[in-house]
Amino acid sequence: MICKKCGQDFPDDMPKCLWCDAPNEGDDKDVEILEQQEGSVDADSEEPMEGEHPVGNFMWSAALGGPLIASIVHYKALKGKAFAHFFFSLVALNFLFRAADRSLSHIVYFEKWPVLLLPFFVIYVIAYIVVFGKVGAKNLKVDAPRYKPQEYRRRERWGIGLGIAYLIVSIVVDVLFL
């Protein structure tokens, strides 16, 4: 078939011209199929594909705000046992992190080697952020499998803002008072 827009030759069974993407006017059925395909591309950009969750592999509100901020921000999507599982699994992880921090603080004598204090603190904060971001995302996928992408993004923006404020306050408290 010869394209009426650009004049190039392309196969009759193609829904569009290979050079200018003009629709194949040879068959009305092909035009309908093409319109349906273009409509499905727009729908796919808004809704996740089946099996895909809007949280992805990392959850910033859990990484920056810990269990409290992440649970408060996403409480509408987490109902009943799902909320309890999400919150208490992150709280248990938080206790493990704090216990590891305290035990390592007692093992390494920072008053004798104060140069080790800053690298230890930086590594601890980075590990906390990475682990909580990954575990929070995994738990949210399990506990809220039908979370709407627009709702997740809106709530996650609030969670990131609150989480940054919480992280700054907790770092200042750790540095100044502990």
Residue pairs with C-beta under 8 A, 6 or more apart in sequence:
1 9
1 10
1 11
1 12
1 24
1 26
2 8
2 9
3 9
3 10
3 17
3 19
3 20
3 22
4 22
4 25
5 17
5 20
5 22
6 17
6 19
6 20
6 22
8 17
8 18
8 19
8 20
10 17
10 18
10 19
10 24
12 24
12 26
14 24
15 23
15 24
15 30
15 31
15 33
15 34
15 37
16 22
16 23
16 24
16 34
17 23
17 24
23 30
23 31
23 34
24 30
24 31
24 34
25 31
46 149
46 150
47 149
48 54
48 149
53 140
53 141
53 145
53 147
54 147
54 148
54 149
54 152
54 153
55 137
55 140
55 141
55 147
55 152
56 137
57 134
57 137
58 133
58 134
58 137
59 70
59 132
59 133
59 134
59 136
59 137
59 140
59 156
60 133
60 156
60 159
60 160
60 163
61 69
61 70
61 73
61 74
61 136
61 155
61 156
61 158
61 159
61 160
61 162
61 163
62 69
62 70
62 90
62 132
62 133
62 135
62 136
62 137
62 140
62 159
62 163
63 129
63 130
63 132
63 133
63 136
63 163
64 129
64 159
64 160
64 163
64 164
64 166
64 167
65 73
65 159
65 162
65 163
65 166
65 167
66 90
66 94
66 132
66 163
66 166
67 87
67 90
67 91
67 93
67 94
68 166
69 159
69 162
69 163
69 166
70 86
70 90
70 136
70 159
70 163
71 78
71 83
71 86
71 87
71 90
72 162
73 155
73 156
73 158
73 159
73 162
74 86
74 140
74 144
74 147
74 152
74 155
74 159
75 83
76 151
76 155
77 140
77 144
77 147
77 151
77 152
77 155
78 86
78 87
78 140
78 143
78 144
82 143
82 144
83 143
85 139
85 142
85 143
86 139
86 140
86 143
86 144
89 135
89 139
90 132
90 135
90 136
90 139
93 131
93 132
93 135
94 132
97 127
97 128
97 131
101 124
104 120
108 116
108 120
110 116
110 117
110 120
121 174
121 175
125 171
140 147
